[in-house]
Amino acid sequence: MNLNTTIAGINLQTPLVMASGTFGFGEDFARFDDFDDSAVGAISLKGTTLEPRLGNPPPRIAETPAGVLNAIGLQNPGVDAVVRHVLPRLEAGGLTTPLFANIAGETVEEYAEVARRFSTAPNIAALEVNISCPNVRHGGLAFGADPAEAARVVRAVRQATDLPVITKLSPNTGRLVEVAEACVDAGSDALSLINTLVGMVIDLRSRRPLLGNQTGGLSGPAIRPVAVAQVFRVYAALGHRLPIIGMGGVSDADGAFEIILAGGAAVGVGTALFFNHRAPREIADGLERHLADAGLSRLSDAVGAAHRQSRIGGGGP
Ligand SMILES: Cc1cc2nc3c(=O)[nH]c(=O)nc-3n(C[C@H](O)[C@H](O)[C@H](O)COP(=O)(O)O)c2cc1C
């Protein structure tokens, strides 16, 4: 069965992309003897900024009934440390999986500079521009919720690099399709969505918000139907122009296949890795079964198939 897929000219052996922030810089999972690299199509590295960041004050993670709320606040060692130390280590270790550098910034210029520095690394296949982080005071969502601001970031990154540009979109806006269109017009080669949904947990003992940042981003199984709907909408509007990496709450092959049918040419797997490091292998095997059941020999034939069979166009109840 052929699970190959292509994102912005990059060939992935499976459609499974390890979602940014849930797979570190690719090294953490090496300690599991039974982690199966061959199920992984690409790795999206932890969001990286120009300067090192310590992130938000703790607590930064809260569990919820069907997901996780996080407010890490883009903790990272800064682009120079990643380019000089982390990426050479990955290369020396023989990692051949395509790597996406997930970049963030407080200003348009910062995004462009981070893009420029990552472009000097030999083993970065694409840049994933995170304009959707809900957990930082400056940047992040301020860019991702507004089409003109989003386009400014993408245009600046486009001019700063020859690498393919993937723009990571936020579900925390009523203008998702407008933002997506603006990013495509500004030169994005692919889109990834969704990032986390803003949420809050109140600590019943202190009767105050539990997270140090008060709000956090919700991920995990709870958000999967939201992700499927958002991927479906963006594919309907833009699927003919560029590929989509769909993600949000995928923990099994059923969820991954839903994302593909909605329009994902690739599928991000994030929070599921925290409770099942075998998820990528299980999902890849299950996808092969789904394709066989549907009588399809190639994954690409299933991408967006829900549109061709859909009776209702968009909208809610
Ligand atoms: C702990 C944590 C850290 C994250 N950090 C980033 C990040 O640095 N950059 C980014 O674009 N997305 C980040 N995300 C969002 C994920 O990449 C993904 O879009 C989201 O969690 C939805 O997918 P999931 O439900 O499969 O986790 C983070 C998510 C989690 C749970």
The ligand as an SDF file (V2000), in Angstrom:
LIG
                    3D

 31 33  0  0  0  0  0  0  0  0999 V2000
    2.7330   20.9470   24.7430 C   0  0  0  0  0  0  0  0  0  0  0  0
    2.4310   21.4980   23.3780 C   0  0  0  0  0  0  0  0  0  0  0  0
    3.3270   22.3940   22.7830 C   0  0  0  0  0  0  0  0  0  0  0  0
    3.0620   22.9160   21.5100 C   0  0  0  0  0  0  0  0  0  0  0  0
    3.9760   23.7660   20.9220 N   0  0  0  0  0  0  0  0  0  0  0  0
    3.7530   24.2150   19.6610 C   0  0  0  0  0  0  0  0  0  0  0  0
    4.7330   25.0330   19.0000 C   0  0  0  0  0  0  0  0  0  0  0  0
    5.8100   25.3290   19.5420 O   0  0  0  0  0  0  0  0  0  0  0  0
    4.4490   25.4700   17.7510 N   0  0  0  0  0  0  0  0  0  0  0  0
    3.2780   25.1390   17.0960 C   0  0  0  0  0  0  0  0  0  0  0  0
    3.0630   25.5700   15.9500 O   0  0  0  0  0  0  0  0  0  0  0  0
    2.3510   24.3450   17.6960 N   0  0  0  0  0  0  0  0  0  0  0  0
    2.5630   23.8890   18.9490 C   0  0  0  0  0  0  0  0  0  0  0  0
    1.6430   23.0650   19.5470 N   0  0  0  0  0  0  0  0  0  0  0  0
    0.3960   22.7140   18.8120 C   0  0  0  0  0  0  0  0  0  0  0  0
    0.5010   21.3430   18.1240 C   0  0  0  0  0  0  0  0  0  0  0  0
    1.5460   21.3390   17.1620 O   0  0  0  0  0  0  0  0  0  0  0  0
   -0.8390   20.9790   17.4330 C   0  0  0  0  0  0  0  0  0  0  0  0
   -1.1580   21.9650   16.4660 O   0  0  0  0  0  0  0  0  0  0  0  0
   -1.9930   20.8970   18.4210 C   0  0  0  0  0  0  0  0  0  0  0  0
   -1.5770   20.3640   19.6530 O   0  0  0  0  0  0  0  0  0  0  0  0
   -3.1780   20.0830   17.8830 C   0  0  0  0  0  0  0  0  0  0  0  0
   -2.8100   18.7540   17.6080 O   0  0  0  0  0  0  0  0  0  0  0  0
   -2.9560   17.5280   18.6830 P   0  0  0  0  0  0  0  0  0  0  0  0
   -4.3660   17.6030   19.2420 O   0  0  0  0  0  0  0  0  0  0  0  0
   -2.7030   16.2970   17.8830 O   0  0  0  0  0  0  0  0  0  0  0  0
   -1.9280   17.7670   19.7370 O   0  0  0  0  0  0  0  0  0  0  0  0
    1.8760   22.5400   20.8220 C   0  0  0  0  0  0  0  0  0  0  0  0
    0.9940   21.6290   21.4250 C   0  0  0  0  0  0  0  0  0  0  0  0
    1.2550   21.1040   22.6730 C   0  0  0  0  0  0  0  0  0  0  0  0
    0.2810   20.1190   23.2890 C   0  0  0  0  0  0  0  0  0  0  0  0
  1  2  1  0
  2  3  1  0
  2 30  2  0
  3  4  2  0
  4  5  1  0
  4 28  1  0
  5  6  2  0
  6  7  1  0
  6 13  1  0
  7  8  2  0
  7  9  1  0
  9 10  1  0
 10 11  2  0
 10 12  1  0
 12 13  2  0
 13 14  1  0
 14 15  1  0
 14 28  1  0
 15 16  1  0
 16 17  1  0
 16 18  1  0
 18 19  1  0
 18 20  1  0
 20 21  1  0
 20 22  1  0
 22 23  1  0
 23 24  1  0
 24 25  2  0
 24 26  1  0
 24 27  1  0
 28 29  2  0
 29 30  1  0
 30 31  1  0
M  END
$$$$
